[in-house]
Amino acid sequence: MNKDRLFIIIQREYKAIVAKKSFIIVTLLAPVLMIGLMCIPALLMNINSSDARQIAIVDLSGKYGKEFKNTDEYSFSILENVPTEKIKQEYKDSDGGIYAILVIPANVETTKQVNIYSDNPVKISLNEEIEDVLNKSLSEAKISSYDIPGLSEIIENSRISVSVKSHTWDDDGENVSSSTLSMIIGMGLAMLTYMFVLIYGAMIMSSVVEDKTNRIVEVIVSSCRPLELMLGKIISIALVGLTQIAVWAVFTGIGLFAISALGIASTSPDAAAQLQGDMSQLPLSEGEEIVQAILGVDWIKILAIFVLYFIGGYLLYAALFAGFGSAVDQQSDANQFMTPVMMIIILALLIGEGCMQDPDGTLGVVCSFIPFTSPIVMMIRLPYEVPAWEIAVSILLLYGTALLLTFFASRIYRTGILMYGRKVTFKELLKWAR
């Protein structure tokens, strides 16, 4: 294999993708779009809350209708002296101004049931709002019926709500990170691996099929070996993925630095000292705890291992995609080969999600060593302090399998890249690989 020719192929394929305006726009705008996707639901809720839906109440008990207070989402009003048989007519006479009518029966204490009438199914949030108000009101009425002085206050004071916040300590006994944050980081890295492997693996297959369809490959292989061409495509697209990760990592680092700077600047001297590791100060607020947890994560270690698994997982699946792409003439024909590979990746993601409940369980440990699942499963386990020997063995198995599959894929690529007009089966691919 000629290294100079391989470098030229890598350079050509890399520049062809990175120089595209679409790549530059997506790379720069992806972090902004991710932030936007997180903020849009909140903005939509604020926009929708400006127009509160009108809920009419027919309170046949005469006790509980007044307990409903207007919210940002719903506005309640009581309909006086409306017989049950005229509720529908009253609703229609409202000219669409009433979203729904709530009917509270006279014996609601016994039936424990109310009814909502509307033309269309109402929102679940309305049911929840009504249930919360009536549950509280009926409970208070029941307590008052016992006629025990101060019983309501006793019961209210006896209600205790405990929130659990889990933390991890370093060797010095200092609070350095949050278990919840570890779960979020692990799932985020697993999703990144899942998306990048699918996106860039499909990109390799599309590139191979496109070159084969346009007959460009016939000209290229006259000046280089098929193995060099396949490796050039795989390595160049891997560098494209690492370029995007590097840009996003810079944006993430800037964001984390801004969060930490703002978090420390907005705290009192006692709290600021605690953010620096002084556990003897006063308790941190929720926002300060989040900042401390983010700063306590060993980002360099996690991102370094993530890059190793990303490259290994990418090489493993990229070899499969490149080999399968060389065996078909059209993109539509590639689905029969892509589907099994995609199912394996999806299975790995599902296993990883299951390991979130027990990162050190048997399933998680075993799948961390299986090369086809380890790039995703290990990302879930990584923030939970996986033993170094497990990471080392897993990486060795991953890269060993990736090199082996690259060898077999090159044999398939060498035969299939110049073959046209045939529907290839898995049996034939195995024959080419041997």
C-alpha positions as CSV (number, residue, x, y, z in Angstrom):
1,M,0.0,0.0,0.0
2,N,1.4,3.3,-1.1
3,K,1.2,5.9,1.8
4,D,1.5,8.9,-0.6
5,R,-1.5,7.8,-2.6
6,L,-3.5,7.0,0.6
7,F,-2.7,10.5,1.9
8,I,-3.8,12.1,-1.4
9,I,-7.1,10.2,-1.3
10,I,-7.7,11.2,2.4
11,Q,-6.9,14.8,1.6
12,R,-9.2,14.9,-1.4
13,E,-12.2,13.2,0.4
14,Y,-11.7,15.4,3.5
15,K,-11.6,18.7,1.6
16,A,-14.5,17.7,-0.5
17,I,-16.7,17.4,2.6
18,V,-15.3,20.0,4.9
19,A,-15.3,22.7,2.1
20,K,-19.1,22.3,1.6
21,K,-21.2,25.2,2.9
22,S,-23.7,22.7,4.3
23,F,-21.0,21.1,6.5
24,I,-19.8,24.5,7.8
25,I,-23.3,25.7,8.5
26,V,-24.3,22.5,10.3
27,T,-21.1,22.4,12.3
28,L,-21.4,26.0,13.5
29,L,-25.2,26.0,14.0
30,A,-25.7,22.6,15.6
31,P,-25.0,23.8,19.1
32,V,-27.3,26.7,18.6
33,L,-30.0,24.4,17.3
34,M,-29.6,22.1,20.2
35,I,-30.0,25.0,22.6
36,G,-33.0,26.2,20.6
37,L,-34.6,22.7,20.7
38,M,-34.4,22.8,24.5
39,C,-35.7,26.4,24.8
40,I,-38.5,26.2,22.2
41,P,-40.9,24.1,24.3
42,A,-40.6,26.6,27.1
43,L,-41.2,29.5,24.7
44,L,-44.2,27.7,23.2
45,M,-45.7,27.1,26.6
46,N,-45.3,30.8,27.4
47,I,-47.0,31.8,24.1
48,N,-49.8,29.3,24.6
49,S,-50.4,30.4,28.1
50,S,-51.3,34.0,27.0
51,D,-54.7,32.7,25.8
52,A,-56.2,30.9,28.8
53,R,-59.0,28.5,27.9
54,Q,-62.4,29.2,29.4
55,I,-63.7,26.5,31.7
56,A,-67.3,26.8,32.9
57,I,-68.3,25.2,36.2
58,V,-71.7,23.9,37.1
59,D,-71.4,23.3,40.8
60,L,-74.5,21.3,41.9
61,S,-73.0,20.8,45.3
62,G,-72.6,24.5,45.9
63,K,-69.3,24.0,47.8
64,Y,-66.4,23.4,45.5
65,G,-66.7,25.5,42.4
66,K,-65.3,28.5,44.2
67,E,-62.1,26.6,45.0
68,F,-60.9,26.8,41.3
69,K,-58.5,29.7,40.7
70,N,-57.5,31.0,37.3
71,T,-54.1,29.9,36.0
72,D,-52.0,30.9,33.0
73,E,-53.6,28.0,31.1
74,Y,-57.2,27.9,32.3
75,S,-59.8,30.5,33.4
76,F,-62.6,29.2,35.5
77,S,-66.1,30.7,35.8
78,I,-69.2,29.4,37.6
79,L,-72.5,29.0,35.7
80,E,-75.4,29.8,38.0
81,N,-78.7,27.9,37.9
82,V,-78.0,25.7,34.9
83,P,-80.0,22.5,35.0
84,T,-78.2,19.3,33.9
85,E,-80.4,18.8,30.9
86,K,-79.5,22.3,29.6
87,I,-75.7,22.0,29.9
88,K,-75.2,21.1,26.2
89,Q,-77.4,24.0,25.1
90,E,-75.5,26.4,27.3
91,Y,-72.2,25.2,25.8
92,K,-73.4,25.7,22.3
93,D,-74.8,29.2,23.1
94,S,-71.4,30.3,24.2
95,D,-70.2,30.7,20.5
96,G,-67.1,28.7,21.1
97,G,-65.9,30.9,24.0
98,I,-66.2,28.0,26.5
99,Y,-63.5,25.3,26.1
100,A,-65.3,22.8,28.4
101,I,-67.9,22.6,31.1
102,L,-67.1,20.9,34.4
103,V,-70.1,19.5,36.3
104,I,-69.7,18.8,40.0
105,P,-72.6,16.6,41.2
106,A,-74.3,17.3,44.5
107,N,-73.1,14.0,46.0
108,V,-69.5,14.3,44.9
109,E,-68.3,13.4,48.4
110,T,-69.9,10.0,47.9
111,T,-69.3,9.4,44.2
112,K,-65.9,11.0,44.1
113,Q,-66.4,11.6,40.4
114,V,-67.0,14.7,38.3
115,N,-67.8,15.1,34.6
116,I,-66.3,17.3,31.8
117,Y,-68.3,18.0,28.7
118,S,-66.8,19.3,25.4
119,D,-67.0,18.9,21.7
120,N,-63.4,17.6,21.5
121,P,-61.2,15.6,23.9
122,V,-59.8,18.0,26.5
123,K,-56.1,18.3,27.4
124,I,-54.7,15.9,30.0
125,S,-53.5,19.0,32.0
126,L,-57.1,20.1,32.6
127,N,-57.9,16.7,34.1
128,E,-54.9,17.0,36.3
129,E,-55.8,20.5,37.4
130,I,-59.3,19.5,38.3
131,E,-58.2,16.4,40.2
132,D,-55.6,18.4,42.2
133,V,-58.1,21.0,43.3
134,L,-60.9,18.6,44.1
135,N,-58.7,16.1,45.9
136,K,-57.4,18.9,48.2
137,S,-60.8,20.4,48.7
138,L,-62.6,17.1,49.4
139,S,-59.8,16.0,51.8
140,E,-60.0,19.2,53.8
141,A,-63.8,18.8,53.9
142,K,-63.5,15.3,55.2
143,I,-61.0,16.3,57.9
144,S,-63.2,19.2,59.0
145,S,-66.1,16.7,59.3
146,Y,-64.3,15.0,62.2
147,D,-64.7,18.2,64.3
148,I,-61.3,17.8,66.0
149,P,-59.7,21.1,66.8
150,G,-56.4,21.7,65.0
151,L,-56.6,18.4,63.0
152,S,-56.0,20.1,59.7
153,E,-52.9,21.8,60.9
154,I,-51.6,18.5,62.5
155,I,-52.1,16.6,59.3
156,E,-50.5,19.4,57.2
157,N,-47.5,19.6,59.5
158,S,-47.1,15.8,59.4
159,R,-46.6,15.8,55.7
160,I,-42.9,15.6,55.0
161,S,-41.4,15.5,51.5
162,V,-37.8,14.2,51.2
163,S,-35.7,14.8,48.1
164,V,-32.7,12.6,47.4
165,K,-29.6,14.1,45.9
166,S,-26.8,11.6,45.3
167,H,-23.1,12.7,45.1
168,T,-19.7,11.0,44.7
169,W,-16.6,11.8,46.7
170,D,-13.0,11.8,45.6
171,D,-10.1,10.3,47.7
172,D,-10.0,13.4,49.9
173,G,-13.7,13.0,50.8
174,E,-14.8,16.1,48.9
175,N,-18.1,16.3,47.0
176,V,-17.0,16.4,43.3
177,S,-19.9,15.2,41.1
178,S,-23.6,14.2,41.0
179,S,-24.8,10.8,40.1
180,T,-27.7,12.4,38.1
181,L,-25.2,14.4,36.1
182,S,-23.2,11.2,35.5
183,M,-26.3,9.5,34.0
184,I,-26.9,12.5,31.8
185,I,-23.4,12.6,30.5
186,G,-23.3,8.9,29.9
187,M,-26.6,8.9,27.9
188,G,-25.5,12.0,26.0
189,L,-22.2,10.4,24.9
190,A,-24.0,7.2,24.0
191,M,-26.5,9.1,21.8
192,L,-23.6,11.0,20.2
193,T,-21.8,7.7,19.3
194,Y,-25.1,6.2,18.0
195,M,-25.8,9.2,15.8
196,F,-22.3,9.7,14.5
197,V,-21.8,6.0,13.6
198,L,-25.1,6.0,11.7
199,I,-24.6,9.3,10.0
200,Y,-21.0,8.8,9.0
201,G,-21.4,5.1,8.3
202,A,-24.3,5.9,5.9
203,M,-22.1,8.7,4.4
204,I,-19.4,6.2,3.5
205,M,-21.9,3.9,1.9
206,S,-23.4,6.7,-0.1
207,S,-20.0,7.9,-1.2
208,V,-19.0,4.4,-2.4
209,V,-22.3,3.8,-4.2
210,E,-22.2,7.3,-5.8
211,D,-18.6,6.7,-7.1
212,K,-19.7,3.3,-8.4
213,T,-22.9,4.6,-10.0
214,N,-21.0,7.5,-11.8
215,R,-18.3,5.1,-12.9
216,I,-15.7,7.4,-11.4
217,V,-14.3,4.5,-9.5
218,E,-13.2,2.9,-12.7
219,V,-10.9,5.8,-13.4
220,I,-9.7,6.0,-9.7
221,V,-8.7,2.4,-9.4
222,S,-6.5,2.7,-12.5
223,S,-4.1,4.8,-10.4
224,C,-4.6,3.3,-6.9
225,R,-5.5,0.1,-5.3
226,P,-9.1,-0.6,-4.1
227,L,-7.8,-1.0,-0.5
228,E,-6.2,2.4,-0.6
229,L,-9.5,4.0,-1.9
230,M,-11.6,2.3,0.8
231,L,-9.2,3.3,3.6
232,G,-9.0,6.8,2.2
233,K,-12.8,7.2,2.4
234,I,-13.0,5.7,5.9
235,I,-10.2,7.7,7.4
236,S,-11.2,11.0,5.7
237,I,-14.8,10.8,6.9
238,A,-13.5,9.9,10.4
239,L,-11.4,13.1,10.4
240,V,-14.6,14.9,9.3
241,G,-16.4,13.6,12.4
242,L,-13.5,14.4,14.7
243,T,-13.5,17.9,13.3
244,Q,-17.1,18.4,14.2
245,I,-16.5,16.9,17.6
246,A,-13.6,19.3,18.2
247,V,-15.6,22.3,17.2
248,W,-18.5,21.3,19.4
249,A,-16.1,20.5,22.3
250,V,-14.7,24.1,22.0
251,F,-18.2,25.5,22.1
252,T,-19.0,23.2,25.1
253,G,-15.9,24.3,26.9
254,I,-16.7,28.0,26.4
255,G,-20.2,27.4,27.6
256,L,-19.0,25.5,30.8
257,F,-16.5,28.3,31.5
258,A,-19.2,30.9,31.1
259,I,-21.5,28.9,33.4
260,S,-18.8,28.5,36.1
261,A,-17.8,32.1,35.9
262,L,-21.4,33.3,36.2
263,G,-22.1,30.8,38.9
264,I,-19.2,31.8,41.1
265,A,-19.6,35.5,40.4
266,S,-23.3,35.4,41.5
267,T,-22.7,33.6,44.8
268,S,-21.7,34.9,48.2
269,P,-18.1,34.6,49.4
270,D,-19.1,31.6,51.5
271,A,-20.7,29.8,48.6
272,A,-17.8,30.8,46.3
273,A,-15.4,29.2,48.7
274,Q,-17.5,26.1,48.8
275,L,-17.4,25.8,45.0
276,Q,-13.6,25.7,45.4
277,G,-13.9,22.7,47.6
278,D,-14.3,24.0,51.2
279,M,-16.9,21.6,52.6
280,S,-17.1,23.4,55.9
281,Q,-19.1,26.4,54.6
282,L,-22.9,26.8,54.4
283,P,-24.9,24.5,52.1
284,L,-25.0,25.3,48.4
285,S,-28.1,26.4,46.6
286,E,-29.5,24.2,43.8
287,G,-27.9,26.3,41.0
288,E,-24.5,26.3,42.8
289,E,-24.7,22.6,43.2
290,I,-25.2,22.2,39.5
291,V,-22.2,24.4,38.8
292,Q,-20.1,22.4,41.3
293,A,-21.2,19.1,39.8
294,I,-20.3,20.2,36.2
295,L,-16.9,21.5,37.4
296,G,-16.3,18.3,39.3
297,V,-16.5,16.0,36.2
298,D,-13.1,14.9,34.8
299,W,-14.0,16.1,31.3
300,I,-10.5,15.5,29.9
301,K,-10.5,11.8,30.9
302,I,-14.1,11.2,29.7
303,L,-13.7,13.0,26.4
304,A,-10.3,11.3,25.7
305,I,-11.9,7.8,26.2
306,F,-15.0,8.9,24.2
307,V,-12.7,9.8,21.3
308,L,-11.0,6.3,21.5
309,Y,-14.4,4.5,21.5
310,F,-15.8,6.8,18.8
311,I,-12.9,6.1,16.5
312,G,-12.9,2.3,17.2
313,G,-16.7,2.0,16.8
314,Y,-16.6,4.1,13.7
315,L,-13.9,2.0,12.1
316,L,-15.7,-1.2,12.9
317,Y,-19.0,-0.1,11.4
318,A,-17.5,2.0,8.6
319,A,-15.7,-1.1,7.3
320,L,-19.0,-2.9,7.1
321,F,-20.7,0.0,5.4
322,A,-17.9,0.4,2.9
323,G,-17.9,-3.3,2.1
324,F,-21.6,-3.5,1.7
325,G,-21.7,-0.3,-0.4
326,S,-19.3,-1.7,-2.9
327,A,-21.6,-4.7,-3.5
328,V,-24.6,-2.7,-4.7
329,D,-25.3,-0.5,-7.7
330,Q,-27.9,1.8,-6.3
331,Q,-28.6,3.4,-2.9
332,S,-32.0,1.7,-2.7
333,D,-30.3,-1.8,-2.9
334,A,-28.1,-1.0,0.1
335,N,-31.0,-1.2,2.5
336,Q,-30.9,-5.0,2.7
337,F,-27.3,-4.7,4.0
338,M,-27.8,-1.6,6.2
339,T,-30.8,-3.0,8.1
340,P,-29.0,-5.7,10.0
341,V,-26.1,-3.3,10.9
342,M,-28.6,-0.6,12.1
343,M,-30.4,-3.2,14.2
344,I,-27.2,-4.1,16.0
345,I,-26.5,-0.4,16.7
346,I,-30.1,0.1,18.0
347,L,-29.8,-3.0,20.1
348,A,-26.6,-1.6,21.6
349,L,-28.4,1.6,22.5
350,L,-31.3,-0.2,24.1
351,I,-28.9,-2.3,26.2
352,G,-27.1,0.9,27.2
353,E,-30.3,2.4,28.4
354,G,-31.0,-0.7,30.4
355,C,-27.5,-0.4,32.0
356,M,-28.4,3.1,33.4
357,Q,-30.2,1.4,36.2
358,D,-27.2,-0.9,37.0
359,P,-24.0,0.2,35.3
360,D,-21.9,-2.5,37.0
361,G,-24.4,-5.3,36.3
362,T,-23.6,-8.5,34.4
363,L,-25.3,-7.3,31.2
364,G,-23.5,-4.0,31.1
365,V,-20.1,-5.5,31.9
366,V,-20.4,-8.3,29.2
367,C,-21.7,-5.9,26.5
368,S,-18.8,-3.5,27.3
369,F,-16.4,-6.2,26.0
370,I,-18.5,-7.1,22.9
371,P,-17.0,-4.9,20.1
372,F,-20.4,-4.3,18.4
373,T,-22.0,-2.9,21.5
374,S,-19.0,-1.6,23.6
375,P,-18.8,1.9,21.9
376,I,-22.3,2.7,23.2
377,V,-22.6,0.7,26.3
378,M,-19.3,1.8,27.7
379,M,-20.3,5.4,27.3
380,I,-23.2,4.8,29.6
381,R,-20.9,3.2,32.2
382,L,-17.9,5.5,31.8
383,P,-19.1,8.3,34.2
384,Y,-19.6,5.7,36.9
385,E,-15.8,5.0,37.3
386,V,-15.3,1.8,35.3
387,P,-12.1,-0.1,36.3
388,A,-9.1,0.8,34.1
389,W,-8.5,-2.8,33.1
390,E,-12.0,-3.2,31.7
391,I,-11.6,-0.1,29.6
392,A,-8.2,-1.3,28.3
393,V,-9.5,-4.8,27.4
394,S,-12.6,-3.4,25.8
395,I,-10.6,-1.0,23.7
396,L,-8.2,-3.7,22.6
397,L,-11.0,-6.0,21.6
398,L,-12.8,-3.2,19.8
399,Y,-9.8,-2.1,17.7
400,G,-8.7,-5.7,17.0
401,T,-12.2,-6.5,15.7
402,A,-12.3,-3.3,13.7
403,L,-9.0,-4.2,12.0
404,L,-10.2,-7.7,11.3
405,L,-13.4,-6.5,9.7
406,T,-11.5,-3.9,7.7
407,F,-9.4,-6.7,6.3
408,F,-12.4,-8.7,5.2
409,A,-14.3,-5.6,4.0
410,S,-11.3,-4.8,1.8
411,R,-11.6,-8.2,0.1
412,I,-15.3,-7.6,-0.5
413,Y,-14.6,-4.0,-1.7
414,R,-11.9,-5.3,-4.1
415,T,-14.3,-7.6,-5.8
416,G,-17.6,-5.6,-5.6
417,I,-16.4,-2.2,-6.6
418,L,-16.1,-3.1,-10.3
419,M,-19.1,-5.5,-10.4
420,Y,-22.3,-4.2,-11.9
421,G,-25.8,-5.5,-12.7
422,R,-25.9,-8.3,-10.1
423,K,-28.0,-8.7,-6.9
424,V,-25.4,-9.8,-4.3
425,T,-26.4,-12.0,-1.4
426,F,-24.8,-12.4,2.0
427,K,-23.6,-15.8,0.9
428,E,-21.7,-14.3,-2.0
429,L,-20.2,-11.6,0.3
430,L,-18.9,-14.3,2.6
431,K,-17.3,-16.1,-0.4
432,W,-15.6,-12.8,-1.5
433,A,-14.3,-12.2,2.0
434,R,-12.7,-15.7,2.1
